[in-house]
Amino acid sequence: MSSSSQVEYRTVTTTGAKSAIKVAFKKKRPIFLWGPPGIGKSELVQQIVDSGELGNAYMIDMRLALMEPTDLRGYPFRNPENNLM
């Protein structure tokens, strides 16, 4: 596995998650929040967007369990040439 495709797993607090999300957004990197239903993952991201700290950011709330793979066409993807979303 090349260094550009390594995945990093972390267990973080709400404050740590907010910080990581902001850093990832500013670096134009995707971030994946994983956890059981109902713990506030979507609400956490919505709070960051609503705060205005990231400028003109917006949130797309997608429930992948309710979607088919073809439903994802047109959503941001990683550009392999510059490794950005």
Residue frames as a rotation matrix with the C-alpha (Angstrom) as fourth column:
MET 1
0.583 0.813 0.000 0.00
0.813 -0.583 0.000 0.00
0.000 0.000 -1.000 0.00
SER 2
-0.245 -0.693 0.678 1.47
0.633 -0.644 -0.429 3.36
0.734 0.324 0.596 -0.98
SER 3
-0.768 -0.137 -0.626 1.76
0.614 -0.437 -0.657 6.14
-0.184 -0.889 0.419 1.57
SER 4
-0.895 0.446 -0.027 -0.82
-0.433 -0.850 0.301 8.25
0.111 0.281 0.953 -0.29
SER 5
-0.106 0.912 -0.397 -3.52
-0.433 0.317 0.844 5.60
0.895 0.261 0.361 0.19
GLN 6
-0.784 -0.200 -0.588 -2.95
0.396 0.568 -0.722 4.69
0.478 -0.798 -0.366 3.83
VAL 7
0.286 0.926 0.248 -5.94
0.077 -0.280 0.957 4.90
0.955 -0.255 -0.151 6.15
GLU 8
-0.839 -0.521 0.156 -5.63
-0.072 -0.177 -0.981 6.28
0.539 -0.835 0.111 9.65
TYR 9
0.192 0.900 -0.392 -8.04
0.444 0.277 0.852 5.16
0.875 -0.338 -0.346 12.37
ARG 10
-0.856 -0.425 0.294 -8.58
-0.047 -0.502 -0.863 7.22
0.515 -0.753 0.410 15.51
THR 11
0.110 0.842 -0.528 -10.90
0.910 0.128 0.393 7.21
0.399 -0.523 -0.753 18.49
VAL 12
-0.799 -0.417 0.432 -11.59
0.304 -0.902 -0.308 10.83
0.518 -0.114 0.848 19.35
THR 13
-0.472 0.635 -0.612 -13.70
0.587 -0.291 -0.755 13.05
-0.657 -0.716 -0.236 21.57
THR 14
0.588 0.752 0.299 -16.24
0.764 -0.395 -0.511 15.46
-0.266 0.528 -0.806 20.11
THR 15
0.709 -0.390 -0.588 -13.70
-0.279 -0.920 0.275 18.27
-0.648 -0.031 -0.761 20.35
GLY 16
-0.367 -0.898 0.243 -11.05
-0.161 0.319 0.934 16.14
-0.916 0.304 -0.261 18.65
ALA 17
-0.151 0.409 0.900 -13.47
0.864 0.497 -0.081 15.14
-0.480 0.766 -0.428 15.89
LYS 18
0.858 0.477 -0.192 -14.40
0.352 -0.818 -0.455 18.79
-0.374 0.323 -0.869 15.23
SER 19
0.303 -0.839 -0.451 -10.73
-0.499 -0.543 0.675 19.70
-0.812 0.021 -0.584 14.99
ALA 20
-0.540 -0.521 0.661 -9.96
0.205 0.681 0.703 16.78
-0.817 0.515 -0.261 12.61
ILE 21
0.270 0.734 0.623 -12.94
0.874 0.085 -0.479 17.64
-0.405 0.674 -0.618 10.40
LYS 22
0.866 0.040 -0.499 -11.84
-0.052 -0.984 -0.170 21.28
-0.498 0.174 -0.850 10.11
VAL 23
-0.113 -0.986 -0.124 -8.26
-0.466 -0.058 0.883 20.30
-0.878 0.158 -0.453 9.24
ALA 24
-0.443 -0.001 0.896 -9.43
0.573 0.769 0.284 17.76
-0.690 0.639 -0.340 6.65
PHE 25
0.627 0.750 0.212 -11.78
0.672 -0.382 -0.635 20.29
-0.395 0.540 -0.743 5.07
LYS 26
0.692 -0.408 -0.596 -9.09
-0.385 -0.907 0.174 22.95
-0.611 0.109 -0.784 4.82
LYS 27
-0.439 -0.894 0.089 -6.72
-0.456 0.307 0.835 20.40
-0.774 0.326 -0.543 3.22
LYS 28
0.093 0.616 -0.782 -9.51
-0.996 0.060 -0.072 19.27
0.002 0.785 0.619 0.85
ARG 29
-0.868 -0.382 -0.318 -9.37
-0.355 0.924 -0.141 15.74
0.348 -0.009 -0.937 2.22
PRO 30
0.160 0.951 -0.266 -12.30
-0.347 0.306 0.887 13.43
0.924 -0.049 0.378 2.84
ILE 31
-0.800 -0.317 0.509 -13.02
-0.585 0.229 -0.778 12.21
0.130 -0.921 -0.368 6.34
PHE 32
-0.147 0.728 -0.670 -15.13
-0.077 0.667 0.741 9.27
0.986 0.160 -0.042 7.46
LEU 33
-0.512 0.087 0.855 -16.89
-0.855 -0.151 -0.497 9.34
0.086 -0.985 0.151 10.82
TRP 34
-0.267 0.385 -0.883 -17.86
-0.088 0.903 0.420 5.91
0.960 0.190 -0.207 12.02
GLY 35
-0.947 0.011 0.320 -19.93
-0.319 0.052 -0.946 5.04
-0.027 -0.999 -0.046 15.05
PRO 36
-0.663 0.746 0.058 -23.24
0.719 0.656 -0.229 3.61
-0.209 -0.110 -0.972 16.18
PRO 37
-0.237 0.669 0.704 -26.49
0.546 -0.507 0.666 5.29
0.803 0.543 -0.245 15.15
GLY 38
0.658 0.749 0.076 -27.71
0.418 -0.447 0.791 8.24
0.627 -0.489 -0.607 17.17
ILE 39
0.235 -0.613 -0.754 -24.45
0.940 -0.054 0.337 9.45
-0.248 -0.788 0.563 18.72
GLY 40
0.683 0.193 -0.704 -24.45
0.193 -0.978 -0.081 12.78
-0.704 -0.081 -0.706 16.87
LYS 41
-0.306 -0.847 0.434 -22.08
0.705 0.105 0.701 12.33
-0.640 0.521 0.565 13.92
SER 42
-0.119 0.337 0.934 -24.28
0.893 -0.375 0.249 14.25
0.434 0.864 -0.256 11.48
GLU 43
0.866 0.484 -0.122 -25.15
0.478 -0.733 0.484 16.87
0.145 -0.477 -0.867 14.10
LEU 44
0.305 -0.855 -0.419 -21.45
0.484 -0.239 0.842 17.43
-0.820 -0.459 0.341 14.79
VAL 45
-0.586 -0.505 0.634 -20.71
0.787 -0.167 0.594 18.15
-0.195 0.847 0.495 11.13
GLN 46
0.230 0.755 0.613 -23.82
0.786 -0.516 0.341 20.34
0.574 0.403 -0.712 10.81
GLN 47
0.789 -0.002 -0.614 -22.65
0.487 -0.608 0.627 22.41
-0.375 -0.794 -0.479 13.81
ILE 48
-0.259 -0.958 -0.126 -19.29
0.553 -0.253 0.794 23.03
-0.792 0.136 0.595 12.13
VAL 49
-0.508 0.131 0.851 -20.96
0.819 -0.230 0.525 24.06
0.265 0.964 0.010 8.86
ASP 50
0.529 0.836 0.149 -23.49
0.717 -0.534 0.449 26.30
0.454 -0.131 -0.881 10.64
SER 51
0.428 -0.420 -0.800 -20.74
0.662 -0.458 0.594 28.01
-0.616 -0.784 0.082 12.67
GLY 52
0.999 -0.032 0.002 -19.31
-0.020 -0.684 -0.729 29.57
0.024 0.729 -0.684 9.49
GLU 53
0.446 -0.892 0.071 -15.74
-0.305 -0.077 0.949 28.62
-0.842 -0.445 -0.306 10.49
LEU 54
-0.267 -0.544 0.796 -15.20
0.535 0.603 0.591 26.94
-0.802 0.584 0.130 7.13
GLY 55
-0.880 -0.064 -0.470 -16.44
-0.277 -0.736 0.618 29.81
-0.386 0.674 0.630 5.01
ASN 56
-0.144 0.858 -0.493 -19.05
-0.985 -0.172 -0.012 28.93
-0.095 0.484 0.870 2.42
ALA 57
-0.963 -0.243 -0.120 -19.16
-0.249 0.968 0.038 25.21
0.107 0.066 -0.992 3.30
TYR 58
0.069 0.992 0.107 -22.30
-0.989 0.054 0.139 23.13
0.132 -0.115 0.985 3.17
MET 59
-0.660 -0.245 0.711 -23.23
-0.483 0.863 -0.151 19.64
-0.576 -0.443 -0.687 4.23
ILE 60
-0.098 0.618 -0.780 -24.72
-0.802 0.415 0.430 16.85
0.589 0.667 0.455 2.14
ASP 61
-0.345 0.067 0.936 -26.29
-0.767 0.555 -0.322 14.31
-0.541 -0.829 -0.140 4.48
MET 62
-0.046 0.257 -0.965 -26.34
-0.806 0.561 0.188 10.97
0.590 0.787 0.181 2.67
ARG 63
0.167 0.171 0.971 -27.69
-0.758 0.652 0.016 7.81
-0.630 -0.739 0.238 4.27
LEU 64
-0.503 -0.509 -0.698 -25.80
-0.860 0.375 0.347 5.18
0.085 0.775 -0.626 2.28
ALA 65
-0.860 0.222 0.459 -27.78
0.026 0.918 -0.395 2.32
-0.509 -0.328 -0.796 3.77
LEU 66
0.124 0.992 -0.026 -30.81
0.172 -0.047 -0.984 3.72
-0.977 0.118 -0.177 1.95
MET 67
0.359 -0.072 -0.931 -29.10
-0.778 -0.574 -0.255 4.22
-0.516 0.816 -0.262 -1.41
GLU 68
0.858 -0.162 0.488 -28.08
0.400 0.806 -0.436 2.22
-0.323 0.569 0.756 -4.45
PRO 69
-0.115 -0.992 -0.046 -24.53
0.685 -0.113 0.720 2.60
-0.720 0.051 0.692 -5.86
THR 70
-0.348 0.003 0.937 -25.87
0.878 -0.350 0.328 4.44
0.329 0.937 0.119 -8.92
ASP 71
0.750 0.655 -0.085 -27.42
0.631 -0.672 0.387 7.08
0.196 -0.344 -0.918 -6.62
LEU 72
0.426 -0.670 -0.608 -23.91
0.471 -0.409 0.781 8.36
-0.772 -0.619 0.141 -5.91
ARG 73
-0.072 -0.450 0.890 -23.16
0.991 -0.132 0.014 9.54
0.111 0.883 0.455 -9.44
GLY 74
0.315 0.138 0.939 -22.18
0.364 -0.931 0.015 13.19
0.876 0.337 -0.344 -9.47
TYR 75
0.996 -0.035 -0.079 -21.05
0.063 -0.330 0.942 13.40
-0.059 -0.943 -0.326 -5.85
PRO 76
0.482 -0.875 -0.045 -17.46
-0.876 -0.480 -0.052 14.45
0.024 0.064 -0.998 -5.15
PHE 77
0.956 -0.293 0.010 -14.79
0.293 0.956 -0.015 11.88
-0.005 0.017 1.000 -5.85
ARG 78
0.362 -0.906 -0.220 -11.02
0.030 -0.224 0.974 11.71
-0.932 -0.359 -0.054 -5.53
ASN 79
0.906 -0.201 -0.372 -9.15
-0.413 -0.234 -0.880 13.02
0.090 0.951 -0.295 -8.55
PRO 80
0.783 -0.615 0.093 -6.21
0.536 0.743 0.401 10.60
-0.316 -0.264 0.911 -8.95
GLU 81
0.361 -0.678 0.640 -4.13
0.625 -0.334 -0.706 13.23
0.693 0.655 0.303 -10.78
ASN 82
-0.208 -0.454 0.866 -3.96
-0.307 -0.811 -0.498 15.71
0.929 -0.369 0.030 -7.92
ASN 83
-0.580 -0.010 -0.815 -5.24
0.575 0.704 -0.417 13.44
0.578 -0.710 -0.403 -5.09
LEU 84
-0.939 0.344 -0.008 -7.93
-0.251 -0.702 -0.666 15.94
-0.235 -0.624 0.746 -4.08
MET 85
-0.357 0.902 0.243 -11.69
0.695 0.430 -0.576 15.71
-0.624 -0.037 -0.780 -3.83
